[in-house]
C-alpha cells in the first residue's frame, strides 16, 4: 500500500494540469477573500464612527440597549410589579405601524450598574414568547405562555439573595410560580433594580418567491405599563445601549398614578450577524470557497478519468490487481493533498480577510481562536471530502464531461441554488440533504432562539450543525465510492 500511495502521489504532483488547477483553486479563494469587496461605514467618518459592541460577562459581544427605570438596592431584596398593558410599534419608511415584535421585552431587572455588558438577571413578559427569565445575555428560561393584555395582566417578582436571583410570575398576585433561579457571581453589595422595556429590530426577507437574497428591516419599540409596585421612589431613568434607543421617537418613561409607562427600543441579548444583527461573521471571508470548490471538483474527476482516457488505468490495475486498493489510494492522496492546501489557504483568508473587511469599514463579529481553528479546519475538510466525492463520480462514470456534470449537480448546484434562487424553506431543506450541507462547517456564530434574526445561509447560518453537514457529505461520498468500487470490480477497465 505504501508503494501504491507513493505512485499515486507521483502522478498527482507531476501532471502540470493538476498543479495549475490546484494553484487556480487557491488563487480564487485568496482573491475573493482578500481583495477589497464588501464596504461599511465603521471608522470611516471620524473617531465617533467606530463600531464597538459591548462585551458580556462570558466574553462574547452583546446588545445591551433598553430603557431602565431604577433605584439602588443594597443587600438582599425583592421587587414586585404588575405589567398591566404592553403594546408595540414598527418604524418603517411609511411611519409607525402597530406591530408587536415577538421578542419585545418588559419586566423587572437587577443589574450590576449601567455599564454596557454588565451582569444582569431579569424576569419579563414578551411580545409572543410568554414569560421568560434571562440572565447575562446568553441564558433563557421559559415561563408561562400567553401575552399581556388589559384583561390578562401579568405579575412579576424578582428576588436577590446573595449571588442568587429568583424570578417569579403570577396571574393574580396571589399564586406565584418560580420561572427560574440563576446565579450572578461576584455581584457587588449595591446593585440597580427596577423596570425595563426594550424591543429588537425586525428583519424580513425580500423577494421570497425568488429566493431570500436580501432583507429589509428597521427598529421597533414597545410600551409597557407597570403598576402595583412594592417599592417607593426615588426612581431614575436611563436609556442604555447607544444610538438606537436614543434616535427612536417616543422612547422614555412617564409616571402614572399607580406606577410608570415605559417605552424602549433595542435588545438585551447576544450580538449576532445578519440582517437584524450587527455586521458580518468571519464566514464572510470565505466567500471564495465556492469558486475553489469548482476547481476541486474538476481535479477530483480528472484525476481518474484522465487515466481511462489515456489507457493508463490498465497499467495501474495490472500493477495492483486488488482494484479497491487503487481507488482507496487515489482517494487518500487526493483528499490529503486538498486538505493540506485548503488548510493553508483558509488560514490565510480567515486571519487576513478580517483585517481587509475592517479596513473597508465592515463590522466583523469577533470569533474566539478555537472557533477560527474550527472554521479553518472545517473548510479544508469540506474541500477535501468534496474532491473525493468528485473522484468517486469519475471512477463510476469514467467520462470527464459526464462525471463533472454529476459532481456539479450534486455538490455545486445545490449551494448555488440555496444562496441565490430558492426561497428560504426550500434552501434550508436542500442544505440538509445534499453534499452542500457541509458548508455548515463554516458557520462561526451560533443561532440564538431568543434573538430575532433571519438565520439564512446567505447570512452565514445553516440548518445543520457542522459535524452533521460533514456527515451528509461523507455519506454521499461513501455511497458513490462504493458504487464506483463495485463497478471497478465487475467491469473491465
SULJOJO-V431268 format. One record per run of one state. SS is the DSSP state (H for helix, E for strand, C for the rest). FROM is the first residue (numbers start at 1). LEN is the number of residues. If there is no record, write none. Layout:
BEGIN
{{SS:FROM:LEN} {SS:FROM:LEN}}
END
This chain:
BEGIN
{{C:1:1} {H:2:13} {C:15:1} {H:16:19} {C:35:12} {H:47:3} {C:50:4} {E:54:2} {C:56:5} {E:61:4} {C:65:1} {E:66:9} {C:75:2} {E:77:16} {C:93:2} {E:95:4} {C:99:6} {E:105:7} {C:112:8} {E:120:7} {C:127:4} {E:131:5} {C:136:3} {E:139:4} {C:143:11} {E:154:8} {C:162:2} {E:164:7} {C:171:6} {E:177:7} {C:184:6} {E:190:9} {C:199:3} {E:202:5} {C:207:1} {H:208:3} {C:211:3} {E:214:5} {C:219:1} {E:220:8} {C:228:8} {E:236:5} {C:241:3} {H:244:4} {C:248:4} {E:252:4} {C:256:3} {E:259:6} {C:265:3} {E:268:3} {C:271:9} {E:280:1} {C:281:1} {H:282:5} {C:287:2} {H:289:22} {C:311:1} {H:312:8} {C:320:3} {H:323:37} {C:360:4} {E:364:1} {C:365:4} {H:369:29} {C:398:2} {H:400:21} {C:421:3} {H:424:10} {C:434:1} {H:435:8} {C:443:14} {H:457:3} {C:460:6} {H:466:25} {C:491:3}}
END
